[in-house]
């Protein structure tokens, strides 16, 4: 029998988490609930179906607001410069089967600069844990090479990471040196001339990305779901980044964060028939937009000191997931929770877009394949936020209650995770 959420004011749930070795199907019934402000809330039911048969179907949402806010798509030569230098460090070996011919050719072209001061400084930063995501923050906050300098402050945590824990001022000095080294590299290696010579390839990349952009209303649906607006959204494809890599970055402004998504090819170079420029992948680009732009809504909420404290209370839930999370680059509980919340948004926004099949596909991939096993209980709790826009004017205002969900979860064993007992049965008193 399905277990349904009814009137939240009349029902206080007591949750139990049960791992079951049978096929479990989560289904959602979406019904409209009008508010005085004309908003539409979402009401869900969650159930267990060992036959994996759908017994309910989300009702298509009403037409979202007429929206012209779109996604800018551009090539950024500063991003390409950082990618070239990163590749020269040898941190990720260029030439593996899933690297593109252009990435390999570029590596060979600049091989004589493998000991340039920019490359050596990059190696030093990498050894301190200042990885590619942090390096790509520089083009977001800086003017263009070869005269790059910081135009805005990335924050103390950025400089502390660069210093390897030696202090903010030490980090600032290292970043200043790195920028000067990159300016020199851009001039001495004649990066501008090389990129210009490959302009036709970059135009092909842009054409493939623009052809595969998600529906224009996606941004409005996301802003409406999170009840927050950002001033801009930019996709920056980089054929010099590793296959399938993607980085959601933000630049804070007085009007809110500018959201950037810097990403490598989305078609495997081993698929020679499909590869061409590496970006003719509508499903991947669509879902990458929702995921990486989702970070621009979620991270400002989870980064606050109060949220970090609330997350830390449940750090014991990371231990059984640590191995599978580290394999994906998620090396601590705070990152794991943040990634859970972004993926929660991917699922729920799919329903808001009127695409339940996509929601189911994303849910299965994240929970079954990638082991984000706390998604089902988070998905049940988020209903209170979706159905009460007056009470929760923003995702941030609901986050403390959402994080409290972890306090009602029984810690799974590693065997549960390894053997695939990943779904939940929710029990209400």
C-alpha positions in Angstrom: 0.0 0.0 0.0 1.3 3.5 -0.7 2.3 5.6 2.2 0.9 9.1 1.7 1.6 12.5 3.1 -1.6 14.2 4.0 -2.2 17.5 5.6 1.2 18.4 7.1 -0.4 20.3 10.1 -2.4 17.2 11.0 0.4 14.6 10.7 3.7 14.5 12.5 5.8 11.7 10.8 8.0 9.3 12.7 10.4 8.0 10.2 12.1 4.6 10.0 14.6 3.6 7.4 14.5 0.0 6.2 16.8 -1.5 3.6 15.0 -4.1 1.5 16.6 -6.4 -1.1 13.6 -6.2 -3.5 12.9 -4.0 -6.4 11.4 -0.8 -5.1 9.6 1.8 -7.1 9.1 5.3 -5.9 6.2 7.1 -7.5 4.9 10.6 -7.2 1.5 12.1 -7.5 1.6 15.8 -8.1 -1.5 17.8 -7.4 -2.0 21.6 -7.6 -2.6 23.6 -4.5 -3.3 27.3 -5.1 -2.0 29.9 -2.8 -3.2 33.5 -2.4 -0.2 34.7 -4.3 -1.1 32.6 -7.3 1.8 30.2 -6.8 1.4 26.5 -7.4 2.6 24.0 -4.7 3.3 20.4 -5.2 1.9 17.5 -3.2 3.5 14.1 -3.4 2.8 10.5 -2.3 5.6 8.0 -2.0 5.1 4.3 -2.1 6.7 0.9 -2.3 5.9 -1.3 -5.3 7.7 -4.6 -5.5 6.3 -5.2 -8.9 7.8 -1.9 -10.2 4.4 -0.9 -11.6 3.3 2.7 -11.7 0.1 3.3 -9.8 0.2 7.1 -10.2 1.4 9.7 -12.6 2.4 13.3 -12.0 -0.1 15.8 -13.2 1.6 18.1 -15.7 2.3 21.5 -14.1 0.6 24.6 -15.3 2.3 26.9 -17.8 5.2 28.6 -16.1 5.6 32.3 -16.3 6.5 33.8 -19.7 10.3 34.1 -19.4 12.9 35.3 -21.7 15.9 34.7 -19.4 18.2 32.5 -21.3 21.6 30.8 -21.1 24.7 32.5 -22.6 27.1 30.2 -24.5 30.6 31.2 -25.2 34.2 30.1 -25.5 36.6 31.7 -22.9 40.2 31.9 -23.9 41.3 32.3 -20.2 39.5 29.0 -19.4 41.4 27.4 -22.3 44.7 28.8 -21.0 44.1 27.3 -17.6 43.2 24.0 -19.2 46.4 23.9 -21.2 48.5 24.6 -18.2 46.6 22.0 -16.1 47.1 19.4 -18.8 50.8 20.1 -18.9 51.2 19.4 -15.1 50.5 15.7 -15.9 48.0 15.5 -13.1 45.6 13.8 -15.5 47.5 12.0 -18.2 46.6 13.2 -21.7 46.4 10.5 -24.4 44.1 8.1 -22.7 41.4 6.5 -25.0 38.7 8.9 -23.9 40.7 12.0 -24.6 39.9 13.9 -27.8 42.3 14.2 -30.7 42.3 18.0 -30.2 43.3 17.7 -26.5 46.1 15.4 -27.4 47.3 17.6 -30.3 47.2 20.7 -28.0 49.3 18.8 -25.4 51.9 18.0 -28.1 51.9 21.6 -29.4 52.7 23.1 -25.9 54.9 20.2 -24.7 58.0 22.4 -24.8 56.5 24.6 -22.1 56.1 21.7 -19.6 58.5 23.4 -17.1 57.2 27.0 -17.6 56.8 28.8 -14.3 53.0 28.7 -14.8 53.1 24.9 -15.0 55.4 24.6 -12.0 53.2 26.9 -9.9 50.2 24.9 -11.0 51.9 21.7 -9.8 52.6 23.3 -6.5 49.0 24.4 -6.0 47.7 21.0 -7.0 49.9 19.4 -4.3 48.1 21.7 -1.8 44.7 20.5 -2.9 44.0 23.4 -5.1 42.6 21.3 -7.9 41.1 22.1 -11.4 37.8 23.4 -10.0 39.7 26.0 -8.0 42.0 26.9 -10.9 39.0 27.4 -13.2 37.6 29.9 -10.6 40.3 32.3 -11.7 38.9 33.1 -15.2 35.5 33.7 -13.6 36.9 36.3 -11.2 39.7 37.8 -13.3 40.1 40.0 -16.4 41.4 38.3 -19.5 44.9 37.0 -20.1 47.6 38.3 -20.8 46.7 41.1 -18.4 44.7 39.2 -15.9 44.1 40.4 -12.4 41.4 39.8 -9.9 38.3 41.9 -10.5 36.4 40.6 -7.5 37.1 38.8 -4.3 36.6 35.0 -4.5 36.5 34.8 -0.7 38.9 33.8 2.1 38.2 30.1 1.7 39.6 30.3 -1.9 42.9 31.8 -0.7 43.2 29.5 2.2 42.8 26.5 -0.1 45.6 27.9 -2.3 47.9 28.2 0.7 47.4 24.6 1.8 46.3 25.8 5.2 49.1 28.3 5.6 46.9 31.3 5.8 44.8 33.7 3.7 47.6 36.1 3.0 50.0 33.3 1.9 47.2 32.2 -0.4 46.8 35.7 -1.9 50.5 35.9 -2.6 50.4 32.5 -4.4 47.4 33.4 -6.5 49.0 36.7 -7.5 52.1 34.8 -8.6 50.0 32.3 -10.5 48.2 35.0 -12.4 51.4 36.7 -13.4 52.8 33.3 -14.5 49.7 32.6 -16.5 50.0 36.1 -18.2 53.5 35.2 -19.1 52.6 31.8 -20.4 49.8 33.3 -22.6 52.3 35.6 -24.3 55.3 33.4 -24.5 53.5 30.3 -25.7 51.4 32.4 -28.1 48.2 30.9 -26.8 46.1 33.5 -28.6 47.5 32.6 -32.0 47.0 28.9 -31.4 43.3 29.3 -30.4 42.7 31.6 -33.4 44.2 29.0 -35.7 41.6 26.5 -34.4 38.7 28.9 -34.6 36.7 26.5 -36.9 36.8 23.8 -34.2 35.6 26.2 -31.5 32.7 27.4 -33.8 31.7 23.8 -34.2 31.7 23.3 -30.4 29.5 26.3 -30.0 27.1 25.2 -32.7 26.7 21.7 -31.1 26.1 23.2 -27.6 23.5 25.7 -28.8 21.7 23.0 -30.8 21.3 20.9 -27.6 20.4 23.6 -25.1 17.6 22.7 -22.7 14.1 24.3 -23.1 14.3 28.1 -22.7 11.9 27.9 -19.7 14.3 25.8 -17.7 15.9 28.8 -16.0 12.6 30.2 -15.0 11.4 26.8 -13.7 14.6 26.5 -11.6 14.3 30.0 -10.2 10.7 29.5 -9.4 11.4 26.1 -7.7 14.2 27.6 -5.5 12.3 30.9 -5.1 15.5 32.8 -5.9 16.8 34.6 -8.9 20.3 34.8 -10.2 21.4 37.7 -12.6 23.0 35.4 -15.2 23.7 31.9 -16.5 26.7 31.1 -18.7 27.8 27.8 -20.4 31.5 27.7 -21.2 32.4 24.5 -23.2 36.1 23.6 -23.2 37.3 20.9 -25.6 40.6 20.9 -23.7 39.0 19.6 -20.5 38.8 15.9 -19.8 35.7 14.0 -21.2 32.6 14.4 -19.0 34.2 16.8 -16.5 31.9 19.7 -15.5 32.3 22.5 -12.9 29.6 24.7 -11.5 31.1 28.0 -10.5 29.8 31.3 -9.2 30.9 34.9 -9.1 29.2 36.9 -6.4 27.8 40.3 -7.3 25.5 42.8 -5.6 22.6 41.3 -7.5 23.4 37.8 -6.5 25.6 35.1 -8.0 26.5 34.9 -11.7 26.3 31.1 -12.5 28.9 29.5 -14.7 29.1 25.9 -16.0 32.5 25.1 -17.5 32.5 21.6 -19.0 34.5 19.2 -21.2 33.2 17.1 -24.1 30.0 15.2 -23.4 30.4 12.6 -26.2 33.1 10.0 -25.6 36.0 10.4 -28.1 36.0 6.6 -28.4 32.6 6.9 -30.2 34.1 8.2 -33.4 30.9 8.2 -35.4 29.2 10.5 -32.9 32.1 12.6 -31.6 32.7 15.3 -34.2 33.2 18.3 -31.8 32.2 16.4 -28.6 29.0 18.2 -27.6 26.2 16.7 -29.7 24.6 15.2 -26.5 21.3 16.8 -25.7 20.5 14.7 -22.7 23.9 15.2 -21.1 23.9 19.0 -21.7 20.4 19.3 -20.5 21.1 17.4 -17.2 24.5 19.1 -16.8 22.7 22.5 -16.9 20.3 21.5 -14.2 23.0 20.0 -12.1 25.7 22.6 -12.3 23.3 25.6 -12.3 21.6 23.9 -9.4 24.8 24.5 -7.4 24.3 28.3 -7.7 21.0 27.9 -5.7 22.1 25.2 -3.3 25.7 26.0 -2.3 25.0 29.6 -1.0 22.6 27.9 1.4 24.8 25.0 2.6 27.9 27.2 2.9 26.6 29.3 5.8 28.1 28.5 9.2 24.7 27.5 10.6 24.1 25.0 7.8 27.6 23.6 8.1 27.0 23.0 11.8 23.6 21.4 11.1 25.2 19.1 8.5 28.1 18.2 10.7 25.7 16.7 13.3 25.0 13.8 11.0 28.6 13.2 9.7 28.4 9.6 10.9 26.1 8.9 7.9 29.0 9.5 5.6 31.1 6.6 6.9 29.2 3.8 5.0 29.3 5.9 1.8 32.8 7.1 2.0 34.4 4.7 -0.4 31.8 5.2 -3.2 31.7 9.0 -2.7 35.5 9.4 -2.7 35.6 7.5 -6.0 33.4 10.3 -7.4 35.5 13.0 -5.9 33.2 13.8 -2.9 35.7 13.6 -0.1 33.7 14.8 2.9 30.2 14.8 4.4 29.4 18.4 3.6 30.2 17.9 -0.1 28.2 14.6 0.0 25.1 16.4 1.5 25.4 19.3 -1.0 25.5 16.9 -3.9 22.5 15.1 -2.5 20.5 18.3 -2.4 21.6 19.4 -5.9 20.5 15.9 -7.2 17.2 16.3 -5.3 16.6 19.4 -7.3 17.3 17.6 -10.5 14.6 15.1 -9.8 11.9 17.6 -8.6 12.6 20.1 -11.4 12.1 17.3 -13.9 8.5 17.0 -12.6 8.0 20.7 -12.7 9.0 20.6 -16.3 6.3 17.9 -16.9 8.8 15.1 -17.6 8.2 12.2 -15.1 10.3 9.8 -17.2 13.3 12.0 -16.9 12.7 12.3 -13.1 12.6 8.5 -12.9 15.7 8.1 -15.0 17.7 10.6 -12.9 16.5 9.1 -9.6 17.5 5.6 -10.6 20.9 6.8 -11.8 21.7 8.7 -8.7 20.3 6.3 -6.1 21.0 2.9 -7.7 24.1 3.6 -9.8 25.9 6.4 -7.9 24.7 5.5 -4.4 23.1 8.8 -3.3 21.0 6.7 -1.0 19.5 9.4 1.1 17.6 10.9 -1.8 14.3 9.1 -1.1 13.9 10.5 2.4 14.9 14.0 1.3 12.5 13.8 -1.6 9.6 13.0 0.7 10.5 15.8 3.1 10.8 18.4 0.3 7.1 18.2 -0.2 6.5 20.5 2.7 8.6 23.2 1.0 6.9 22.7 -2.4 3.4 23.0 -1.0 3.9 26.0 1.3 5.4 28.9 -0.7 4.0 31.4 1.9 5.7 29.7 4.8 8.9 29.0 3.0 9.7 32.0 0.7 13.0 30.4 -0.4 14.9 27.2 -0.4 17.2 28.6 2.2 14.4 29.2 4.6 13.4 25.5 4.4 16.9 24.1 4.6 17.1 23.7 8.4 14.0 21.4 8.3 15.4 19.5 5.3 18.7 18.8 7.1 16.8 17.6 10.1 15.7 14.7 8.0 19.1 13.1 8.5 18.3 12.9 12.2 15.5 10.5 11.4 17.6 8.1 9.2 19.0 4.9 10.4 22.7 4.5 9.5 23.1 1.9 6.8 25.8 -0.7 6.7 28.4 -0.9 3.9 27.1 -4.3 3.0 23.6 -2.7 2.4 25.2 -0.3 0.0 27.5 -2.8 -1.8 24.7 -5.3 -2.3 22.3 -2.7 -3.6 19.8 -2.5 -0.8 19.3 1.2 -1.4 15.7 2.1 -1.3 13.6 3.2 1.7 10.3 2.4 3.2 8.9 5.3 5.2 6.8 4.4 8.2 4.4 6.9 9.8 2.9 6.7 13.3 
